[in-house]
Amino acid sequence: EIWRIILIFNNFILHAKVRRAIKKILAEGIPLAIQQGFWHAETALLHRDGHEIPVYQLPIHHRPSDFSDLGLLTIIIRDITKKK
């Protein structure tokens, strides 16, 4: 459920850029992944020491073949610091 995702990201919400990234994922990324099967974007996470980590995120929706359930959402996150 979406509220579980919000709770997982709760530690990152204090930083403005990361907060924007989370809003983008929740408002755009997850709905499009559920609708189209996947979504991707460059966003940011916050390291525990406070610096931003630029990341590439790829949420993938795994829908059951019988459409009996909403399915499963996997989010692959790759650190792209070296590419920046």
C-alpha positions as CSV (number, residue, x, y, z in Angstrom):
1,E,0.0,0.0,0.0
2,I,1.1,3.5,-0.7
3,W,1.2,4.4,3.0
4,R,3.9,1.8,3.6
5,I,6.0,3.4,1.0
6,I,5.5,6.8,2.6
7,L,6.6,5.4,6.0
8,I,9.7,3.8,4.4
9,F,10.8,7.1,2.9
10,N,9.8,9.1,6.0
11,N,13.5,9.5,7.1
12,F,14.3,11.3,3.8
13,I,11.4,13.8,3.7
14,L,13.3,16.6,5.6
15,H,15.5,17.5,2.7
16,A,13.8,19.7,0.1
17,K,15.2,18.0,-3.0
18,V,14.6,14.5,-1.7
19,R,11.1,15.6,-0.7
20,R,10.5,16.7,-4.3
21,A,11.8,13.3,-5.5
22,I,9.5,11.4,-3.2
23,K,6.5,13.5,-4.3
24,K,7.5,12.8,-7.9
25,I,7.7,9.1,-7.3
26,L,4.4,8.9,-5.4
27,A,2.5,11.2,-7.8
28,E,3.9,10.2,-11.1
29,G,6.2,7.2,-10.8
30,I,4.1,4.6,-9.0
31,P,0.8,5.4,-10.8
32,L,2.6,5.2,-14.2
33,A,4.4,2.0,-13.2
34,I,1.1,0.4,-12.2
35,Q,-0.6,1.6,-15.4
36,Q,2.3,1.0,-17.9
37,G,4.3,-1.6,-16.2
38,F,7.3,0.5,-15.4
39,W,8.6,4.1,-15.0
40,H,12.1,5.6,-14.6
41,A,13.7,8.9,-13.6
42,E,16.7,10.5,-12.0
43,T,16.0,11.5,-8.4
44,A,17.9,11.8,-5.2
45,L,18.2,10.1,-1.8
46,L,19.8,11.5,1.3
47,H,22.9,9.8,2.9
48,R,22.8,9.5,6.6
49,D,25.6,12.1,6.8
50,G,23.4,14.6,5.0
51,H,24.7,14.7,1.5
52,E,22.5,13.9,-1.5
53,I,23.0,10.8,-3.6
54,P,21.8,11.1,-7.2
55,V,20.0,7.9,-8.2
56,Y,18.2,6.4,-11.1
57,Q,14.9,4.8,-10.0
58,L,13.0,2.2,-11.9
59,P,9.7,1.1,-10.4
60,I,8.4,-2.1,-12.1
61,H,4.9,-3.4,-11.6
62,H,4.4,-7.2,-11.5
63,R,0.8,-7.9,-12.3
64,P,-0.6,-11.4,-11.6
65,S,-1.6,-13.2,-14.8
66,D,-5.2,-13.6,-13.6
67,F,-5.4,-9.9,-12.6
68,S,-6.9,-11.0,-9.3
69,D,-4.7,-8.6,-7.3
70,L,-3.0,-5.3,-7.7
71,G,0.3,-7.2,-7.9
72,L,3.7,-6.3,-6.6
73,L,5.9,-3.2,-7.1
74,T,9.7,-3.5,-7.2
75,I,11.8,-0.4,-7.2
76,I,15.4,-0.7,-8.4
77,I,17.6,2.2,-7.3
78,R,21.0,2.7,-8.8
79,D,23.6,5.2,-7.4
80,I,24.7,7.4,-10.4
81,T,27.1,9.6,-8.4
82,K,30.0,8.7,-10.7
83,K,28.1,9.6,-13.8
84,K,27.3,13.1,-12.5
